[in-house]
Amino acid sequence: MATEPAVGFVATPVATLWSDPAAVRPVDAPALEPRADIAAWVSKMDRDQRVGDCVVSQLLLGERVLVERVRPDGWARAVAVEQPAAALDPRGYPGWLPVAQLASDPLPEPSLVVDAVTADLLDRPGGAVALPGVVLGTRLAGAGEPVGGFHPVRVPGHDRPLWAAPGAVTRLPDPAAAVEALALARRLVDSVYVWGGMSGHGIDCSGLVHLAWRRLGVRLPRDAGDQARATEPVPPGTEQPGDLYFFARPGRPVHHVGFVSDRGPGHLLHACYQRRLVVEEPMPPERAATLVAAHRVVSGRR
């Protein structure tokens, strides 16, 4: 009889999901600690190291995974069930991460979401930092009423509630409008491009789309090709701000996605591989040559 995968919950603000433990490089050490330091990791990488294919995605604090097996060296094969990836696994996005970055204690359903690009969680209202660097879009379970504007939250791996500062979190939203997703993505302009990244420390094109909509309570697939299949095409010329542009080379699958900007016809907000930044710009001619479609996220309202 097959053994059911164990359920784990990410216990570090941002955990990196790797293609294979053997692909990890010396520069990746800060991302492998039980409390990963993603800001330090990204700062140590050069322009080319940030686009290595050893990283497949990242997971946020509290995110649920299925742990298929754990190796003696502490690496866990896991599936991120909150990041749909139908082309890879019908259950979610598969990959590897250190098991020390996971906790097994179940939590209540989340009721709050981090609304700051980064936020520190405190040991008490106005107290010392207990968990630094929680990122935009992280969903958290509330643990009671606010005190002086500080929200108590449940966090994997912590027996007692931690506290989010005033303005750091907000209630999970109702179905969202596309212009709100665009506004959230704009808050990450000038963030560096990191292949597989999913935070303001470093992010890729589909991660930007996934994260912006995730902050608004809409679960989109993780990769651009799956995002294209999960959204509705709109006729050329009818796209609206917050819709998505998809790009592909002739005869090839979709390889890039970005937001339709509200700054004029043909403007694009995206995490740009070539510039290694999140940018908002008129669509360059070489990018326009690979534009294949505009799509809309159907989320309940516009």
C-alpha positions in Angstrom: 0.0 0.0 0.0 1.4 3.4 -1.0 2.1 5.8 1.9 0.3 9.1 1.8 2.6 12.1 1.7 3.1 14.0 5.0 1.8 17.6 5.2 4.3 20.3 6.1 4.1 24.1 6.4 6.8 26.5 5.5 8.4 27.9 8.7 10.7 30.5 7.2 9.6 33.8 5.6 10.6 32.6 2.1 11.7 29.0 1.3 13.3 28.2 -2.1 12.2 25.2 -4.1 15.1 23.6 -6.0 15.2 21.5 -9.1 17.7 19.0 -7.4 19.9 19.1 -4.3 22.9 18.4 -6.5 22.2 21.7 -8.4 22.8 23.9 -5.3 25.8 26.2 -5.5 28.1 27.6 -2.8 26.5 31.0 -3.3 23.1 29.5 -2.3 24.1 28.9 1.4 22.0 31.8 2.9 18.9 30.3 1.3 19.5 26.9 2.8 19.5 27.8 6.5 16.5 26.9 8.6 15.6 30.6 8.7 16.6 31.4 5.2 18.1 34.9 4.6 16.8 35.6 1.1 17.9 39.2 1.0 21.5 38.1 1.7 21.3 35.3 -0.8 20.2 37.6 -3.6 22.7 40.3 -2.7 25.6 37.7 -3.0 24.6 36.5 -6.5 25.9 38.2 -9.7 23.7 38.9 -12.7 24.1 35.5 -14.2 23.8 33.5 -11.0 20.3 35.0 -10.5 19.0 33.3 -13.6 20.4 29.8 -13.0 17.9 27.0 -13.5 18.6 25.4 -10.2 15.7 27.3 -8.6 12.1 26.4 -9.7 10.0 28.5 -7.3 9.8 29.9 -3.8 7.3 29.3 -1.0 6.0 31.8 1.5 5.6 31.4 5.3 2.8 29.1 6.2 2.4 27.7 2.7 1.3 24.0 2.7 3.3 21.3 1.0 3.1 17.6 0.6 6.3 15.9 1.7 6.9 12.8 -0.4 10.2 11.7 1.1 13.1 13.0 3.2 16.6 12.0 2.5 19.2 11.3 5.2 21.0 14.5 4.4 17.9 16.6 5.2 16.5 17.3 1.8 12.8 16.9 1.3 11.0 16.1 -2.0 7.8 18.2 -1.8 4.9 19.4 -3.8 3.7 23.0 -3.3 -0.1 22.6 -3.4 -0.8 26.3 -3.4 1.1 26.8 -6.7 -0.8 25.0 -9.5 1.5 23.5 -12.1 -0.6 21.2 -14.2 2.1 20.5 -16.7 4.4 19.2 -14.0 2.2 17.7 -11.3 -1.6 17.9 -10.9 -1.2 18.4 -7.2 1.0 21.5 -7.4 4.6 22.6 -8.0 7.2 19.9 -7.3 10.8 20.4 -6.1 13.3 20.0 -3.2 13.9 22.1 -0.1 15.6 21.6 3.3 13.2 19.8 5.6 14.5 22.1 8.4 12.5 24.9 6.7 9.2 23.1 7.4 7.1 22.5 10.4 4.3 19.9 10.9 2.0 21.8 13.2 -1.3 22.5 11.5 -2.7 26.0 11.6 -6.2 27.5 11.4 -7.3 28.8 8.0 -5.7 32.2 7.2 -7.7 35.3 7.7 -5.0 37.9 7.1 -2.5 38.7 4.4 0.7 40.7 4.5 0.3 43.9 2.6 3.8 45.3 3.1 6.5 44.4 0.6 8.4 43.1 3.7 7.3 43.0 7.4 8.9 41.8 10.6 6.9 39.8 13.1 7.4 40.7 16.7 7.4 38.7 20.0 4.8 41.1 21.5 3.1 44.3 20.5 5.9 46.8 19.9 8.4 44.2 21.1 11.6 42.6 19.6 11.7 41.1 16.1 11.0 37.4 16.3 10.8 36.6 12.6 12.2 39.2 10.1 11.4 39.6 6.5 7.9 38.2 6.0 6.9 39.2 2.5 3.9 40.6 0.5 1.2 38.1 -0.2 1.9 35.8 2.8 -1.3 34.5 4.3 -1.5 34.3 8.1 -4.0 32.9 10.6 -5.2 35.5 13.0 -4.9 34.7 16.7 -7.2 37.1 18.4 -8.1 40.8 18.5 -5.5 43.5 17.7 -3.8 45.3 20.5 -2.9 48.9 19.8 -3.1 48.2 16.0 -0.7 45.1 16.4 -2.3 41.9 15.0 -1.5 38.5 16.7 -0.9 35.8 14.1 -0.1 32.1 14.2 3.1 31.0 12.6 4.5 27.5 11.9 7.2 26.5 14.3 6.1 29.0 17.0 4.2 28.0 20.1 2.9 31.4 20.8 1.4 34.0 18.5 3.7 36.6 16.9 2.6 40.2 16.2 2.4 42.1 13.0 2.9 45.9 13.2 0.1 48.3 12.3 -0.4 48.4 8.6 1.6 45.3 7.9 -1.3 43.0 7.4 -4.9 43.3 6.2 -8.0 41.1 6.0 -8.1 38.7 3.1 -10.0 40.5 0.3 -13.1 39.7 -1.7 -12.6 38.8 -5.4 -10.3 41.4 -6.8 -10.1 43.7 -9.8 -7.3 43.5 -12.4 -6.3 47.1 -11.7 -5.6 46.2 -8.1 -3.3 43.4 -9.2 -1.5 45.9 -11.5 -1.2 48.3 -8.6 0.3 45.6 -6.4 2.8 44.6 -9.1 3.8 48.2 -9.5 4.9 48.2 -5.8 7.6 45.7 -6.8 9.1 47.9 -9.7 12.9 47.9 -9.4 13.0 44.6 -7.6 15.7 42.4 -9.1 15.0 39.5 -11.4 15.6 36.1 -9.9 14.6 33.0 -11.8 12.0 31.2 -9.7 11.8 34.1 -7.3 8.5 35.1 -5.5 9.2 38.2 -3.4 10.4 41.7 -3.5 13.9 40.4 -2.8 13.9 38.8 -6.3 11.2 37.7 -8.6 10.5 36.4 -12.1 7.8 37.2 -14.6 5.3 34.6 -13.7 6.1 34.9 -10.0 5.1 38.6 -10.2 1.8 37.7 -11.7 1.2 34.8 -9.3 2.1 36.9 -6.3 0.1 40.0 -7.2 -3.1 37.9 -7.6 -2.3 35.8 -4.6 -2.2 38.9 -2.4 -5.7 39.5 -3.7 -7.0 36.0 -2.9 -6.9 34.6 -6.4 -4.8 31.4 -6.9 -3.2 31.5 -10.4 -0.8 28.8 -11.6 2.9 29.4 -11.0 4.3 29.3 -14.6 3.5 31.5 -17.6 2.3 28.7 -19.8 -0.1 27.5 -17.2 -1.2 31.0 -16.5 -2.2 31.4 -20.1 -4.3 28.2 -20.0 -6.0 29.4 -16.8 -7.1 32.8 -18.1 -9.5 34.1 -20.7 -8.2 35.5 -24.1 -9.5 38.9 -25.1 -9.6 40.2 -28.7 -6.6 42.2 -29.8 -6.9 45.8 -29.0 -9.5 45.3 -26.2 -7.1 44.6 -23.4 -7.5 46.7 -20.3 -5.0 47.7 -17.5 -4.3 44.7 -15.3 -4.9 42.2 -18.1 -1.9 40.0 -19.0 0.3 39.9 -22.1 1.8 36.6 -23.1 4.8 36.0 -25.3 6.1 33.1 -27.3 8.6 32.5 -30.1 7.2 30.9 -33.4 6.3 27.3 -32.8 7.3 27.4 -29.1 5.3 27.5 -25.9 4.6 30.7 -23.9 7.8 31.8 -22.2 7.0 35.2 -20.7 4.1 37.2 -19.2 3.5 40.7 -18.0 0.8 43.1 -17.0 -0.9 45.4 -19.4 0.0 48.9 -18.0 -2.3 51.9 -17.7 0.5 54.3 -18.9 -0.5 54.3 -22.6 -1.0 51.9 -25.5 1.5 49.1 -25.6 3.0 49.7 -22.1 4.0 46.7 -20.1 4.8 46.0 -16.4 6.9 42.9 -16.1 9.9 41.2 -14.5 12.4 41.5 -17.4 15.0 38.8 -17.8 17.1 41.0 -20.1 17.2 43.9 -17.7 17.2 41.8 -14.6 14.6 44.0 -13.0 10.9 44.6 -12.6 10.2 47.4 -15.0 7.3 49.4 -16.4 8.0 50.5 -20.0 6.7 50.9 -23.5 6.9 47.4 -25.1 10.3 47.1 -26.9 10.1 46.1 -30.5 11.9 42.8 -29.9 9.3 42.0 -27.2 6.4 43.1 -29.4 7.6 40.7 -32.1 6.9 37.7 -29.7 3.5 39.0 -28.3 1.0 36.2 -29.0 -2.1 37.1 -26.8 -3.7 39.2 -24.2 -5.7 37.4 -21.5 -7.9 38.4 -18.6 -8.1 36.9 -15.1 -11.7 36.1 -14.3 -11.9 36.8 -10.6 -15.4 38.0 -9.8 -15.2 41.8 -10.6 -13.1 44.2 -12.6 
